[in-house]
Amino acid sequence: MNAVIIFSIVLLSLTLDVYQESKAEQAAQALRAKVTTTATAMRDGVKKEVKLSEVVPGDVVYLSAGDMVPADARIMNAKDLYSDQSGLTGESFPVEKTDAPLETKGAAITEWGNCLFLGISIVSGTATAVAIKTGKSTEYGQIAQRLVARPPETEYERSLRRFGFLMTEVTLLLVLFVFFVNALFKRGILESLLFSVALAVGLTPELLPMILSLNLSRGALRMSQKGVIVKRMASIENFGSMDVLCTDKTGTLTENKITLVLHVDVDGKDDEKVLLYSYLNSYFETGLKSPLDEAILNFKDIDVKDYQKIDEVPFDFTRKRVSIVTEHERQRFMIAKGAPEEIIRVCSYCEIDDVALDLTGELQKRFEQKYYDLSSEGFRVLGVSYKKLREEKTVYSIRDETDMVFVGFVAFMDPPKETARESLRLLQNLVWN
C-alpha cells in the first residue's frame, strides 16, 4: 500500500511537469501557425510561390522589399538592396548588399556583403539569389542546433542533485547504523532489516518532487498572467540564481527603430537649414523610403508645399548619395545627402554661420573630425550639401554634383525603450538586495 501511495505521488508530480510544459509548447506552436511565409523561386522555368520549408540548395529565389530570405543565399544580382539582419547580428541599421565578390577571407558574418541569410528581411531594392544552404546548415540553423543541444547543468539541477546525494548518504548511514545496533542487541536479522527499511522510507522525502512541481507551476501561472510563457519550469529558479545577465540590445533594451536625433552644422550646433535640406531630399526621393529617410520625415513636419521637384539623381552604391533638384521662389537647388566622405568629395565650399567659405584642407579635417566624433558616440551619420543652380534644364546628372556647399550632418540612433531605464533600475535593485 505504501509503495502504491509513493508511486502515485511521483506519477502525479511527473504528470504536472509534462502537462505544464506541453501547454507552453502548444501556445508556442499556435503562435508559429499564425504566420506562414512563402518565397518566390524558379521551378521548371516558372516563378512559383513555395513554402520556406520547400526551398532547396540550388533554387534561384527572387527578393524584393518586404520579403523574408528563405535560405542562406549568394546574390547573383542586386539593385539598391538593403537588408535588416538585426535578428541575426543585432545591427539596427539596414545593411547594404551587392553582388560583388567577398574580398576579405575569414571575414565576420557582418561583413558578408554578397550573401543573404535565412530569416532576415529585405528593406529596399530587389535581388536574385541562389540558395546555398537550407535548414540546419544555415547560420540560423546552426544557432538553433546549439539551442536544442543538451544545455550545461544549471544551478537548480546542481543543487537538486547535491541534495539528493546528501539525503541518500544520510539515509544509507542511518539504515546501516540502526541495523547494526539492532543486531548488536541480538534482535532478529529479518526484524532488524525490516525496521531499517521502514526507517529509510520514513526519511525519504516522497513529497519533495510534488512540492517542487507545485511551487514551480504556481510561479509559471503567475508569470503567464504577465504575458510570459515558461516552457521549462526549472528556468524560474535558474533565473533567480544567475550571476550575470547577458542580453541583446536591439529590440530588447532599444526600440529597433531608427530615429533622427541630431541635425547639426560642422561645429555641432543645431541647424534648421540642415534639417530642411535633409527633409527635402527625403521627401522628394522616389521609390521606397529607407529607414533613415523615414526617420527624417517623422522627426518633424515641415511645410514644403512651396517647393517643386524638378529632377533626381538616384542613389547608387558607387556614389553612396542621392541628389534632388528642387525649385523654390524661382531658384533651383541641388540637395545631396549620403555618406559624409562622399558628400565632402563633391564639395568645394562649406557654410558656417550662414557664410559660404572655401573648403580648405584645414576645414575638411575639421569636418572629418566631427564626423569621427559623432560616429564614435554610436550615431549613424549622413552628410548634407547643396548648391544653387544657375542653368535651368529638365534633366540633371552626376556631372552636376560638383562645387557643392557642405552644410552639416544628420545623426541617427536606435533609442533605448522608455521602460529600459526602469527595467535596469529594478534589475540593479534585485542584484543588490
C-alpha positions as CSV (number, residue, x, y, z in Angstrom):
1,M,0.0,0.0,0.0
2,N,2.8,2.4,0.9
3,A,4.5,1.7,-2.4
4,V,1.3,2.5,-4.3
5,I,1.0,5.8,-2.5
6,I,4.6,6.7,-3.2
7,F,4.3,5.7,-6.8
8,S,1.1,7.7,-7.2
9,I,2.7,10.8,-5.8
10,V,5.7,10.6,-8.1
11,L,3.5,9.9,-11.1
12,L,1.3,12.9,-10.2
13,S,4.4,15.1,-9.9
14,L,5.7,14.0,-13.3
15,T,2.2,14.5,-14.9
16,L,2.1,18.1,-13.6
17,D,5.5,18.7,-15.2
18,V,4.6,17.2,-18.5
19,Y,1.2,19.0,-18.6
20,Q,2.6,22.4,-17.9
21,E,5.4,22.1,-20.4
22,S,3.0,20.7,-23.1
23,K,0.7,23.7,-22.6
24,A,3.6,26.1,-23.1
25,E,4.7,24.1,-26.3
26,Q,1.1,24.2,-27.6
27,A,1.0,28.0,-27.1
28,A,4.3,28.4,-28.9
29,Q,3.1,26.3,-31.8
30,A,-0.1,28.3,-32.1
31,L,1.9,31.4,-32.4
32,R,4.0,29.9,-35.2
33,A,1.0,28.7,-37.0
34,K,-0.4,32.2,-37.4
35,V,2.5,33.1,-39.7
36,T,3.0,31.2,-42.9
37,T,5.9,32.6,-45.0
38,T,6.5,31.8,-48.7
39,A,9.2,32.6,-51.2
40,T,9.3,33.2,-54.9
41,A,11.5,30.6,-56.6
42,M,12.2,29.4,-60.1
43,R,10.7,26.0,-60.7
44,D,10.5,24.3,-64.1
45,G,11.3,27.7,-65.7
46,V,8.4,29.4,-64.0
47,K,8.3,31.6,-60.9
48,K,6.3,30.0,-58.2
49,E,5.4,30.7,-54.6
50,V,6.7,27.9,-52.4
51,K,6.9,27.4,-48.7
52,L,10.2,28.2,-47.0
53,S,10.5,24.5,-46.0
54,E,10.4,23.5,-49.7
55,V,13.3,25.7,-50.8
56,V,16.4,23.5,-51.5
57,P,20.1,24.4,-52.3
58,G,20.3,25.5,-56.0
59,D,16.9,27.2,-56.1
60,V,17.0,30.6,-57.7
61,V,14.9,33.0,-55.5
62,Y,13.6,36.4,-56.2
63,L,13.5,39.0,-53.5
64,S,12.1,42.5,-53.1
65,A,11.3,44.9,-50.3
66,G,9.3,43.2,-47.5
67,D,10.4,39.6,-48.4
68,M,11.9,37.2,-45.9
69,V,15.0,35.4,-47.1
70,P,14.2,31.7,-47.3
71,A,17.8,30.3,-47.1
72,D,21.4,31.3,-46.9
73,A,22.0,32.6,-50.4
74,R,24.6,34.1,-52.7
75,I,23.5,37.2,-54.5
76,M,23.6,36.9,-58.3
77,N,22.4,40.4,-59.0
78,A,21.0,43.2,-56.9
79,K,19.7,46.7,-57.2
80,D,19.6,49.2,-54.3
81,L,19.5,46.2,-52.0
82,Y,19.3,46.7,-48.2
83,S,18.5,44.1,-45.7
84,D,17.6,44.1,-42.0
85,Q,19.7,41.4,-40.3
86,S,19.2,42.7,-36.7
87,G,17.8,39.3,-35.7
88,L,21.0,37.6,-36.7
89,T,23.7,40.1,-35.9
90,G,22.0,42.7,-33.7
91,E,22.6,45.5,-36.3
92,S,19.8,48.1,-36.0
93,F,20.6,49.8,-39.3
94,P,19.9,48.2,-42.7
95,V,22.9,46.6,-44.3
96,E,23.9,47.2,-47.9
97,K,24.1,44.1,-50.1
98,T,25.7,43.8,-53.5
99,D,26.7,41.0,-55.9
100,A,30.4,42.0,-55.6
101,P,32.8,39.2,-54.6
102,L,33.8,39.0,-51.0
103,E,37.4,40.2,-50.9
104,T,38.3,39.6,-47.2
105,K,38.9,36.0,-46.4
106,G,37.8,34.9,-43.0
107,A,35.6,38.0,-42.6
108,A,32.9,38.1,-39.9
109,I,29.4,37.4,-41.0
110,T,28.5,41.1,-40.7
111,E,31.0,41.8,-43.5
112,W,29.5,39.3,-46.0
113,G,28.1,41.9,-48.3
114,N,27.3,39.5,-51.1
115,C,25.3,37.0,-49.0
116,L,21.8,36.9,-47.6
117,F,20.8,34.7,-44.6
118,L,17.8,32.8,-43.6
119,G,15.3,34.8,-41.6
120,I,16.5,38.3,-42.5
121,S,14.1,40.7,-44.3
122,I,14.6,42.9,-47.3
123,V,14.2,46.6,-46.5
124,S,14.6,48.0,-50.0
125,G,15.7,47.1,-53.5
126,T,15.5,43.9,-55.4
127,A,17.7,40.9,-55.8
128,T,18.1,37.5,-57.5
129,A,20.0,35.0,-55.4
130,V,20.8,31.3,-55.4
131,A,20.1,29.2,-52.3
132,I,23.3,27.7,-50.9
133,K,22.3,26.3,-47.5
134,T,19.0,25.4,-46.0
135,G,17.7,24.1,-42.7
136,K,20.3,23.1,-40.2
137,S,23.2,24.1,-42.4
138,T,22.2,27.8,-42.4
139,E,23.6,30.3,-39.9
140,Y,20.2,30.4,-38.1
141,G,20.1,26.6,-38.2
142,Q,23.5,26.3,-36.5
143,I,22.3,28.7,-33.8
144,A,19.1,26.6,-33.4
145,Q,21.2,23.4,-33.1
146,R,23.1,24.9,-30.3
147,L,19.9,25.9,-28.6
148,V,18.4,22.3,-28.8
149,A,21.6,20.7,-27.7
150,R,21.8,19.4,-24.1
151,P,22.4,22.5,-22.0
152,P,25.0,22.6,-19.3
153,E,23.8,21.7,-15.8
154,T,22.1,24.7,-14.2
155,E,22.4,25.8,-10.6
156,Y,18.9,24.4,-9.8
157,E,19.7,21.0,-11.2
158,R,23.1,21.0,-9.5
159,S,21.6,21.9,-6.1
160,L,18.8,19.3,-6.5
161,R,21.4,16.6,-7.3
162,R,23.5,17.5,-4.4
163,F,20.5,17.5,-2.0
164,G,19.5,14.1,-3.4
165,F,23.0,12.7,-2.8
166,L,23.0,14.1,0.7
167,M,19.7,12.5,1.6
168,T,20.8,9.2,0.1
169,E,24.1,9.2,2.1
170,V,22.3,10.2,5.4
171,T,19.6,7.6,4.9
172,L,22.1,4.9,4.0
173,L,24.3,5.6,7.0
174,L,21.3,5.7,9.4
175,V,19.9,2.4,8.0
176,L,23.3,0.7,8.5
177,F,23.7,2.2,11.9
178,V,20.2,1.1,13.1
179,F,20.6,-2.4,11.5
180,F,23.9,-3.0,13.3
181,V,22.6,-1.6,16.6
182,N,19.6,-3.9,16.5
183,A,21.9,-6.8,15.5
184,L,24.2,-5.9,18.4
185,F,21.3,-6.2,20.8
186,K,20.7,-9.7,19.3
187,R,17.4,-9.0,17.7
188,G,16.3,-11.0,14.7
189,I,18.1,-10.2,11.4
190,L,14.8,-10.0,9.5
191,E,13.2,-7.8,12.1
192,S,16.2,-5.5,12.1
193,L,16.2,-5.4,8.3
194,L,12.5,-4.5,8.0
195,F,12.8,-1.9,10.7
196,S,15.8,-0.3,8.9
197,V,13.9,-0.3,5.6
198,A,10.9,1.3,7.2
199,L,13.2,3.9,8.7
200,A,14.7,4.6,5.2
201,V,11.2,5.0,3.8
202,G,10.2,7.4,6.6
203,L,13.3,9.5,6.0
204,T,12.8,9.7,2.2
205,P,11.1,13.0,1.3
206,E,8.5,11.5,-1.1
207,L,6.6,14.7,-1.3
208,L,9.7,16.7,-2.4
209,P,9.1,16.3,-6.2
210,M,5.4,17.2,-5.7
211,I,6.3,20.3,-3.6
212,L,8.8,21.5,-6.1
213,S,6.5,20.9,-9.1
214,L,3.6,22.7,-7.4
215,N,5.7,25.7,-6.5
216,L,7.3,26.0,-9.9
217,S,3.8,25.5,-11.5
218,R,2.4,28.3,-9.4
219,G,5.3,30.5,-10.4
220,A,4.7,29.7,-14.1
221,L,1.0,30.5,-13.7
222,R,1.8,33.9,-12.1
223,M,4.2,34.7,-14.9
224,S,1.7,33.7,-17.5
225,Q,-0.7,36.3,-16.1
226,K,2.0,38.9,-17.0
227,G,2.3,37.5,-20.6
228,V,5.3,35.3,-20.0
229,I,5.3,31.7,-21.3
230,V,7.5,29.4,-19.2
231,K,8.5,26.4,-21.3
232,R,10.8,24.8,-18.7
233,M,9.7,25.4,-15.2
234,A,13.2,24.9,-13.8
235,S,14.1,28.1,-15.6
236,I,12.3,30.1,-13.0
237,E,14.7,29.0,-10.3
238,N,17.6,29.3,-12.6
239,F,16.7,32.9,-13.4
240,G,16.8,33.7,-9.7
241,S,20.2,32.2,-9.1
242,M,22.1,33.8,-12.1
243,D,25.2,36.0,-11.5
244,V,25.5,37.6,-15.0
245,L,22.7,38.6,-17.3
246,C,23.6,38.9,-21.0
247,T,21.0,40.5,-23.3
248,D,21.0,41.7,-26.9
249,K,20.5,45.4,-27.1
250,T,18.4,45.6,-30.3
251,G,14.7,45.1,-29.7
252,T,15.3,44.3,-26.0
253,L,16.7,47.5,-24.5
254,T,16.2,49.6,-27.6
255,E,13.3,50.2,-29.9
256,N,14.8,48.6,-33.0
257,K,13.6,51.7,-34.8
258,I,15.9,54.3,-36.3
259,T,15.4,57.8,-35.0
260,L,16.8,61.2,-36.1
261,V,18.5,62.7,-33.0
262,L,20.8,65.4,-34.4
263,H,20.8,67.9,-37.3
264,V,24.0,69.9,-36.7
265,D,26.4,72.1,-38.5
266,V,30.2,71.4,-38.6
267,D,30.6,72.9,-35.1
268,G,27.9,70.5,-33.7
269,K,25.3,73.2,-33.2
270,D,21.6,72.6,-34.2
271,D,21.0,73.9,-37.6
272,E,17.5,74.2,-39.1
273,K,18.9,74.5,-42.6
274,V,20.5,71.1,-42.3
275,L,17.1,69.7,-41.2
276,L,15.3,71.4,-44.0
277,Y,17.6,70.2,-46.8
278,S,17.7,66.7,-45.5
279,Y,13.9,66.7,-45.2
280,L,13.5,68.0,-48.8
281,N,15.9,65.3,-50.0
282,S,14.0,62.5,-48.3
283,Y,10.6,63.9,-49.1
284,F,11.1,64.1,-52.9
285,E,13.2,60.9,-53.2
286,T,11.3,58.4,-55.3
287,G,10.8,54.7,-54.5
288,L,10.7,53.0,-51.2
289,K,11.9,55.2,-48.3
290,S,14.8,53.8,-46.4
291,P,14.5,53.7,-42.6
292,L,16.9,56.7,-42.5
293,D,14.5,58.7,-44.7
294,E,11.5,57.6,-42.7
295,A,13.4,58.8,-39.5
296,I,13.9,62.3,-41.1
297,L,10.3,62.6,-42.3
298,N,9.0,61.5,-38.9
299,F,11.2,63.8,-36.9
300,K,9.2,67.0,-37.7
301,D,6.5,68.1,-40.0
302,I,7.9,70.7,-42.4
303,D,5.8,72.6,-44.9
304,V,7.3,72.1,-48.3
305,K,4.3,72.9,-50.5
306,D,6.2,75.9,-51.9
307,Y,9.0,73.6,-53.2
308,Q,8.7,71.9,-56.5
309,K,10.7,68.8,-57.5
310,I,12.5,69.2,-60.9
311,D,14.7,66.1,-61.1
312,E,16.5,63.4,-59.1
313,V,19.9,61.7,-59.3
314,P,19.2,58.3,-57.7
315,F,21.3,56.6,-55.1
316,D,23.9,54.1,-56.2
317,F,26.5,52.1,-54.3
318,T,29.4,53.8,-56.1
319,R,28.5,57.4,-55.2
320,K,26.7,56.5,-51.9
321,R,24.5,59.6,-52.1
322,V,21.2,60.8,-53.6
323,S,20.6,64.2,-55.1
324,I,17.3,66.1,-55.5
325,V,16.8,69.1,-57.7
326,T,14.0,71.4,-56.4
327,E,12.8,74.9,-57.1
328,H,11.7,77.5,-54.6
329,E,10.8,81.1,-55.4
330,R,12.2,80.6,-58.9
331,Q,15.6,79.5,-57.6
332,R,16.7,76.0,-58.2
333,F,18.8,74.0,-55.7
334,M,20.5,70.6,-55.9
335,I,20.5,69.0,-52.5
336,A,22.6,65.9,-51.8
337,K,22.5,63.5,-48.8
338,G,24.7,60.5,-48.2
339,A,27.9,59.1,-46.8
340,P,29.8,62.1,-45.3
341,E,33.1,61.1,-47.1
342,E,31.3,61.0,-50.4
343,I,29.4,64.3,-49.8
344,I,32.6,66.1,-48.9
345,R,34.2,64.7,-52.1
346,V,31.8,66.8,-54.3
347,C,32.0,69.9,-52.1
348,S,34.2,73.0,-52.9
349,Y,32.7,75.2,-50.2
350,C,31.3,75.0,-46.7
351,E,28.7,77.0,-44.8
352,I,29.5,78.3,-41.3
353,D,27.0,80.7,-39.6
354,D,25.3,81.2,-43.0
355,V,28.6,82.3,-44.6
356,A,30.0,80.3,-47.5
357,L,33.7,79.7,-47.3
358,D,36.2,77.9,-49.5
359,L,36.6,74.3,-48.3
360,T,40.3,74.3,-47.4
361,G,42.3,71.3,-46.2
362,E,42.0,72.6,-42.6
363,L,38.3,72.9,-42.7
364,Q,38.0,69.4,-44.3
365,K,39.9,67.9,-41.4
366,R,37.6,69.7,-39.0
367,F,34.6,68.2,-40.7
368,E,36.2,64.7,-40.7
369,Q,36.9,65.1,-37.0
370,K,33.3,66.0,-36.3
371,Y,32.2,63.0,-38.3
372,Y,34.5,60.8,-36.4
373,D,33.3,62.2,-33.0
374,L,29.7,61.6,-33.9
375,S,30.4,58.0,-35.1
376,S,32.4,57.2,-32.0
377,E,29.3,58.1,-29.9
378,G,27.4,55.4,-31.6
379,F,25.5,57.6,-34.2
380,R,24.9,56.7,-37.8
381,V,25.8,59.8,-39.7
382,L,24.9,61.3,-43.1
383,G,26.3,64.4,-44.7
384,V,24.2,67.1,-46.3
385,S,25.2,69.6,-49.0
386,Y,23.5,71.9,-51.6
387,K,24.2,74.3,-54.4
388,K,22.3,76.9,-56.3
389,L,21.8,76.0,-59.9
390,R,22.2,78.8,-62.5
391,E,21.5,76.7,-65.5
392,E,17.9,75.5,-65.8
393,K,17.3,72.2,-67.6
394,T,15.0,69.3,-67.4
395,V,17.5,66.6,-66.7
396,Y,20.4,66.6,-64.3
397,S,23.1,64.0,-63.8
398,I,26.1,63.0,-61.7
399,R,28.1,65.6,-63.6
400,D,26.1,68.3,-61.9
401,E,27.2,67.1,-58.5
402,T,30.2,69.5,-58.3
403,D,31.2,72.6,-56.4
404,M,28.6,72.0,-53.7
405,V,28.3,73.7,-50.3
406,F,28.7,71.4,-47.3
407,V,26.2,72.4,-44.5
408,G,26.3,69.7,-41.8
409,F,25.3,66.3,-40.6
410,V,22.2,64.4,-39.6
411,A,22.8,61.7,-37.0
412,F,20.6,58.7,-36.2
413,M,20.5,56.1,-33.4
414,D,18.3,53.2,-32.2
415,P,16.9,54.9,-29.0
416,P,16.5,53.0,-25.7
417,K,13.0,51.9,-24.8
418,E,11.1,54.1,-22.4
419,T,11.0,51.2,-20.0
420,A,14.7,50.3,-20.3
421,R,15.8,52.7,-17.5
422,E,13.2,51.4,-15.1
423,S,14.0,47.8,-16.0
424,L,17.7,48.3,-15.4
425,R,17.0,50.1,-12.1
426,L,14.7,47.2,-10.9
427,L,17.3,44.7,-12.0
428,Q,20.0,46.5,-10.1
429,N,17.9,46.7,-7.0
430,L,17.3,42.9,-7.2
431,V,21.0,42.3,-7.5
432,W,21.9,44.5,-4.6
433,N,19.1,43.2,-2.4
